[in-house]
Amino acid sequence: MLDDVRSNGVSDIYCLGDIIGYGPNPCECLDEVMTLCQATILGNHDQAALFDPDGFNPVALRAVYWTREQLDDGPGGANRVHSRWDFLGELPRSRTEDSMTFVHGSPREPTNEYVFPEDVYNQRKMEALFNLFENYCFQGHTHIPGVFTSHMEFITPEDCGYEYQLTGDKTMINVGSVGQPRDNDPRSCYVILDEDRVLFRRVEYPIDVVSEKIYATESLDNMLGDRLHAGR
């Protein structure tokens, strides 16, 4: 993904959270984000590593506790270990720049609220969310990329040819997931904001390498590796 970012001349990288949680390389992922990202938002799995996890299923809970152990015993010596924890502890729950809002979950509950594609049929919820940001809101959390319009539509990347034109109307954009897409496309997903265009990028990566690391880690359930192959 980072190679693709560089090849497209991206100037600033924003991470919308969940740097850690299900993957087999939490320290390495944190080091990349700490070095390369101009802005990072707290995700619910990042928060769970810091505090008592709330509402996590048994698979996710085991992964959280294992991730904590990796961060406590991570490479680089005591100073690097402390710097990773300090970075997580200082992450904001949201960020606003001009007319753009950046969250992990939703503009109403930045860390934990899911906004699913089928929520376009919940007019009360969607109207409440759209009333909470000025123009554009970028989010993640569901791992399902796409665009929510103020006309109560959800537009998938395929629907718009992987390019969505921003018109000034209020819009919520789910950027998808680099590490665990859930739209039945196993390729990494991220977006490039190019003036008034949102470009959805899908990038192939060696899934087998990651899944084998997961299978070799007793505290990470095998389903976390299986799901990478199916993008679910």
ZAMARGU-4260 file (C-alpha; in steps of 0.2 Angstrom, whole numbers, plus 5000, padded with zeros to 4 digits):
<rodrens>
0) 5000/5000/5000 | 5014/5012/5004 | 5022/5009/4988 | 5006/5013/4979 | 5004/5029/4989
5) 5022/5034/4984 | 5019/5030/4966 | 5004/5042/4966 | 5013/5057/4973 | 5003/5058/4989
10) 5009/5072/5000 | 5001/5068/5017 | 4995/5052/5024 | 4980/5052/5037 | 4977/5036/5047
15) 4959/5034/5053 | 4963/5022/5067 | 4964/5003/5071 | 4983/5003/5068 | 4983/4987/5079
20) 4971/4974/5084 | 4969/4959/5073 | 4986/4958/5064 | 5002/4949/5068 | 5014/4964/5068
25) 5007/4977/5079 | 5024/4985/5084 | 5030/4986/5066 | 5013/4994/5060 | 5014/5007/5074
30) 5032/5011/5069 | 5026/5014/5051 | 5012/5025/5056 | 5022/5035/5069 | 5035/5039/5056
35) 5025/5042/5040 | 5007/5049/5045 | 5004/5067/5047 | 4988/5064/5056 | 4981/5048/5065
40) 4964/5045/5074 | 4961/5034/5088 | 4952/5018/5083 | 4942/5006/5094 | 4956/4993/5094
45) 4969/5006/5098 | 4958/5011/5113 | 4955/4993/5118 | 4974/4991/5120 | 4975/5006/5131
50) 4960/5002/5142 | 4948/4988/5147 | 4940/4982/5131 | 4921/4984/5130 | 4910/4974/5119
55) 4923/4964/5111 | 4919/4946/5105 | 4931/4932/5112 | 4942/4932/5096 | 4945/4950/5096
60) 4947/4950/5115 | 4961/4937/5114 | 4969/4947/5100 | 4969/4963/5111 | 4977/4954/5126
65) 4991/4947/5114 | 4993/4964/5106 | 4996/4972/5123 | 5010/4959/5127 | 5018/4962/5110
70) 5018/4981/5114 | 5025/4978/5131 | 5039/4967/5124 | 5042/4976/5108 | 5059/4979/5099
75) 5069/4994/5101 | 5072/4995/5119 | 5063/5003/5133 | 5062/5021/5126 | 5054/5014/5109
80) 5042/5003/5119 | 5036/5019/5129 | 5035/5030/5114 | 5023/5017/5106 | 5012/5018/5121
85) 5013/5037/5122 | 5008/5038/5104 | 4993/5028/5106 | 4988/5037/5122 | 4989/5054/5114
90) 4979/5050/5099 | 4963/5061/5096 | 4946/5054/5093 | 4943/5066/5079 | 4951/5079/5068
95) 4943/5094/5059 | 4952/5104/5045 | 4942/5117/5036 | 4926/5109/5030 | 4933/5091/5033
100) 4930/5079/5048 | 4941/5064/5051 | 4935/5050/5063 | 4936/5031/5065 | 4918/5027/5068
105) 4906/5041/5065 | 4904/5060/5068 | 4892/5056/5082 | 4903/5044/5091 | 4920/5045/5083
110) 4928/5029/5090 | 4914/5016/5091 | 4899/5019/5081 | 4897/5009/5065 | 4889/5016/5050
115) 4884/5002/5038 | 4878/5003/5020 | 4861/4998/5025 | 4860/5012/5037 | 4854/5023/5022
120) 4837/5015/5026 | 4838/5023/5044 | 4833/5041/5040 | 4833/5047/5058 | 4851/5040/5061
125) 4858/5047/5044 | 4850/5064/5047 | 4858/5065/5064 | 4875/5060/5058 | 4874/5073/5043
130) 4870/5087/5055 | 4886/5084/5065 | 4899/5089/5052 | 4901/5104/5040 | 4904/5096/5023
135) 4914/5080/5021 | 4917/5066/5034 | 4930/5053/5032 | 4928/5037/5042 | 4932/5018/5043
140) 4927/5006/5057 | 4916/4995/5046 | 4930/4990/5034 | 4918/4993/5020 | 4923/5007/5008
145) 4910/5018/4999 | 4901/5035/4999 | 4886/5040/5009 | 4877/5054/5001 | 4864/5066/5009
150) 4851/5059/4997 | 4852/5043/5008 | 4862/5033/4995 | 4877/5022/4998 | 4888/5021/4983
155) 4901/5007/4982 | 4918/5010/4974 | 4913/4999/4959 | 4897/5009/4957 | 4907/5025/4954
160) 4921/5017/4944 | 4933/5019/4960 | 4932/5038/4958 | 4919/5049/4966 | 4917/5068/4962
165) 4914/5079/4977 | 4901/5092/4973 | 4900/5102/4989 | 4885/5092/4996 | 4887/5084/5012
170) 4895/5067/5010 | 4902/5054/5021 | 4916/5043/5014 | 4922/5026/5021 | 4940/5024/5016
175) 4939/5005/5019 | 4953/4995/5027 | 4971/4992/5022 | 4973/4977/5033 | 4956/4968/5034
180) 4944/4973/5020 | 4926/4967/5022 | 4918/4970/5006 | 4922/4953/4998 | 4937/4960/4990
185) 4953/4954/4998 | 4964/4968/4991 | 4970/4982/5003 | 4959/4998/5002 | 4963/5016/5005
190) 4957/5032/4997 | 4967/5047/4989 | 4959/5064/4991 | 4964/5074/4976 | 4956/5091/4977
195) 4937/5087/4974 | 4940/5069/4969 | 4940/5054/4980 | 4950/5039/4972 | 4947/5022/4979
200) 4963/5012/4978 | 4964/4993/4979 | 4981/4985/4981 | 4986/4967/4980 | 4998/4961/4993
205) 5005/4944/4999 | 4990/4938/5010 | 4998/4921/5012 | 5013/4928/5022 | 5001/4938/5034
210) 4989/4923/5036 | 5003/4911/5040 | 5010/4923/5053 | 4992/4923/5061 | 4991/4904/5060
215) 5007/4902/5069 | 5002/4913/5083 | 4991/4903/5096 | 4982/4919/5103 | 4977/4924/5086
220) 4962/4914/5080 | 4964/4906/5063 | 4948/4914/5057 | 4958/4931/5057 | 4969/4923/5044
225) 4955/4915/5034 | 4945/4930/5032 | 4959/4940/5024 | 4958/4928/5009 | 4939/4931/5007
230) 4939/4950/5011 | 4926/4948/5024
</rodrens>
